Amino acid sequence: MKKCGSCWNCNYGIKENSTVKPEEYIKEFEKLIDKYKGDTIVLEAMGSVTDKKEFPREALLSIINIALKKGDFKSLTLETHITQIDEELVKFITQKNNELSKEKRKRLSFEVGIEDFNPDNRKLINKLGVTNERIKQVYDMLKKYGIGLDTNLIYGFPFQTEAERISAMAENIKYAKENLPDAGIIMFLMSIKDNTNL
């Protein structure tokens, strides 16, 4: 993502260059995957693990392949930006997962920062590139491949009163249930971070 993130409350990507080479990530990941004992692995970067400018695609594909083949966990989630989910990647993940025996297959999902389903509230935090139409397109495409979508929502924008915050979250949940019925909802309390306009 850009140096200060894709919206005014994100501070992702504050470093210009990575000090770790992609092959080092892959080697370290392969070493650590055997020791991991949890149910879910979340692949994430400073802002979007699927952004080819932020994290090399070949490295990501290698890590996904290693995770699916070697990992003893139930779910694999890629944390990313809604505009960074492409069908080529989705097909790759689905194919690699389907190569496993049925009992070894993982629940696959993408986790994305929506922040608020109300476009007016997204504008107020300068959330770039996110439209409800795009969210629905990605949701439908992922559903076609049997992949889940988890949406991150923010509770407590500083420009809202407490009553407006409660109402906004109720409207967010209603919108999700009506338009993205199988999507997960993850709520975050607003936290103002260094290096952001907020």
C-alpha positions as CSV (number, residue, x, y, z in Angstrom):
1,M,0.0,0.0,0.0
2,K,1.1,3.6,-0.1
3,K,3.4,4.9,2.6
4,C,0.7,5.7,5.1
5,G,-1.8,3.0,4.1
6,S,-5.0,3.0,2.0
7,C,-7.1,5.1,4.4
8,W,-6.4,7.8,7.0
9,N,-6.5,5.5,10.0
10,C,-4.0,3.0,8.6
11,N,-0.2,3.3,9.2
12,Y,0.8,0.3,7.1
13,G,3.9,0.5,4.9
14,I,5.9,3.0,6.7
15,K,9.2,1.4,5.5
16,E,10.5,2.1,2.0
17,N,12.3,-1.2,1.5
18,S,12.2,-4.6,3.1
19,T,15.4,-5.8,4.7
20,V,14.4,-9.5,4.2
21,K,14.7,-11.1,0.8
22,P,11.8,-13.2,-0.5
23,E,13.8,-16.4,-0.5
24,E,14.6,-15.8,3.2
25,Y,10.9,-15.5,4.0
26,I,10.2,-18.8,2.2
27,K,13.1,-20.6,3.9
28,E,12.1,-19.4,7.3
29,F,8.4,-20.1,6.7
30,E,9.2,-23.7,5.6
31,K,11.3,-24.2,8.8
32,L,8.6,-22.8,11.1
33,I,5.5,-24.4,9.6
34,D,6.4,-27.8,11.1
35,K,6.4,-26.3,14.6
36,Y,3.0,-24.5,14.2
37,K,0.3,-26.1,16.3
38,G,-2.7,-23.7,15.9
39,D,-5.9,-24.1,13.9
40,T,-5.5,-21.1,11.6
41,I,-2.6,-19.4,9.7
42,V,-3.1,-15.8,8.6
43,L,-0.7,-14.6,5.9
44,E,-0.3,-10.8,6.1
45,A,2.2,-8.1,5.2
46,M,2.5,-4.5,6.2
47,G,-0.8,-3.8,4.3
48,S,-1.7,-6.3,1.7
49,V,0.0,-9.7,1.3
50,T,-1.4,-10.0,-2.3
51,D,0.0,-6.6,-3.4
52,K,2.7,-7.5,-5.9
53,K,4.6,-4.3,-5.2
54,E,4.6,-5.0,-1.5
55,F,5.2,-8.8,-1.5
56,P,6.6,-10.6,-4.5
57,R,3.9,-12.9,-6.0
58,E,6.2,-15.9,-6.6
59,A,7.2,-15.8,-2.9
60,L,3.6,-15.7,-1.9
61,L,2.7,-18.6,-4.1
62,S,5.6,-20.6,-2.7
63,I,4.5,-19.9,0.9
64,I,0.9,-20.8,0.2
65,N,2.0,-24.1,-1.5
66,I,4.2,-24.9,1.5
67,A,1.5,-24.0,4.0
68,L,-1.1,-26.2,2.3
69,K,1.2,-29.2,1.7
70,K,3.1,-29.2,5.0
71,G,0.9,-27.4,7.5
72,D,-1.1,-29.3,10.1
73,F,-3.8,-26.6,10.6
74,K,-7.5,-26.2,9.5
75,S,-7.7,-22.7,8.1
76,L,-5.6,-20.5,5.9
77,T,-6.5,-16.8,5.7
78,L,-4.8,-14.1,3.5
79,E,-5.2,-10.6,4.9
80,T,-5.3,-8.1,2.0
81,H,-7.1,-5.2,0.4
82,I,-10.3,-5.9,-1.5
83,T,-8.8,-4.5,-4.7
84,Q,-5.9,-6.9,-4.5
85,I,-7.8,-10.2,-4.8
86,D,-7.5,-11.5,-8.3
87,E,-9.1,-14.6,-9.8
88,E,-5.7,-16.0,-10.9
89,L,-4.5,-16.2,-7.3
90,V,-7.9,-17.6,-6.2
91,K,-7.6,-20.4,-8.8
92,F,-4.1,-21.2,-7.7
93,I,-5.1,-21.5,-4.0
94,T,-8.1,-23.6,-4.8
95,Q,-6.2,-25.9,-7.1
96,K,-3.4,-26.4,-4.5
97,N,-6.0,-27.1,-1.8
98,N,-7.9,-29.5,-4.0
99,E,-4.7,-31.5,-4.7
100,L,-4.8,-32.6,-1.0
101,S,-6.8,-35.5,0.2
102,K,-10.2,-34.5,1.5
103,E,-9.3,-34.8,5.2
104,K,-6.1,-32.6,4.7
105,R,-7.9,-29.7,2.8
106,K,-8.1,-26.3,4.6
107,R,-10.8,-23.8,5.0
108,L,-9.6,-20.9,2.8
109,S,-10.5,-17.3,3.3
110,F,-9.5,-13.7,2.6
111,E,-9.7,-11.0,5.3
112,V,-10.2,-7.5,4.1
113,G,-10.6,-4.0,5.7
114,I,-13.9,-2.6,4.7
115,E,-14.1,-0.4,7.8
116,D,-17.7,0.6,7.1
117,F,-20.2,-0.5,4.5
118,N,-21.6,3.1,4.3
119,P,-19.7,4.7,1.4
120,D,-20.1,8.2,3.0
121,N,-18.2,7.0,6.2
122,R,-15.5,5.4,4.0
123,K,-15.0,8.7,2.2
124,L,-14.6,10.5,5.6
125,I,-11.6,8.2,6.3
126,N,-10.3,8.4,2.7
127,K,-10.7,4.6,2.3
128,L,-9.4,4.3,-1.3
129,G,-10.6,1.8,-3.9
130,V,-13.4,0.2,-1.9
131,T,-16.9,0.2,-3.2
132,N,-19.8,-1.9,-2.2
133,E,-20.1,-3.1,-5.8
134,R,-16.4,-4.3,-5.7
135,I,-16.9,-6.0,-2.4
136,K,-19.9,-7.9,-3.8
137,Q,-18.0,-8.9,-7.0
138,V,-15.2,-10.3,-4.9
139,Y,-17.6,-12.0,-2.5
140,D,-19.4,-13.7,-5.4
141,M,-16.1,-14.8,-7.1
142,L,-14.7,-16.3,-3.9
143,K,-18.0,-18.1,-3.2
144,K,-17.8,-19.6,-6.6
145,Y,-14.5,-21.2,-5.6
146,G,-15.7,-22.1,-2.1
147,I,-13.5,-19.5,-0.4
148,G,-14.7,-17.4,2.5
149,L,-14.6,-13.6,2.9
150,D,-14.0,-12.0,6.3
151,T,-14.7,-8.3,6.6
152,N,-13.0,-6.0,9.1
153,L,-15.3,-3.2,10.4
154,I,-14.3,-0.3,12.7
155,Y,-16.5,0.7,15.6
156,G,-16.0,4.2,17.0
157,F,-15.0,6.7,14.3
158,P,-14.1,10.0,16.1
159,F,-16.5,12.0,13.9
160,Q,-19.5,10.1,15.2
161,T,-21.4,10.4,18.4
162,E,-21.8,7.3,20.5
163,A,-25.4,6.8,19.3
164,E,-24.2,7.2,15.6
165,R,-21.5,4.6,16.3
166,I,-24.0,2.0,17.6
167,S,-26.4,2.8,14.7
168,A,-23.6,2.5,12.1
169,M,-22.5,-0.9,13.4
170,A,-26.1,-2.2,13.4
171,E,-26.5,-1.0,9.8
172,N,-23.2,-2.6,8.9
173,I,-24.3,-6.0,10.2
174,K,-27.7,-5.6,8.5
175,Y,-26.0,-4.8,5.2
176,A,-23.6,-7.8,5.5
177,K,-26.4,-10.2,6.3
178,E,-28.5,-9.0,3.4
179,N,-25.7,-8.7,0.8
180,L,-22.9,-11.0,1.9
181,P,-24.7,-13.6,4.0
182,D,-21.8,-16.0,4.3
183,A,-19.2,-13.4,5.0
184,G,-17.5,-13.2,8.4
185,I,-17.6,-10.0,10.4
186,I,-14.7,-8.9,12.5
187,M,-15.2,-5.7,14.6
188,F,-12.3,-3.5,15.7
189,L,-12.4,-0.6,18.1
190,M,-11.1,2.5,16.5
191,S,-7.5,3.2,17.5
192,I,-5.7,6.3,16.3
193,K,-2.2,5.5,15.1
194,D,1.0,7.4,14.7
195,N,1.9,8.5,11.1
196,T,-1.8,8.9,10.1
197,N,-3.9,11.9,9.3
198,L,-6.3,11.1,12.2
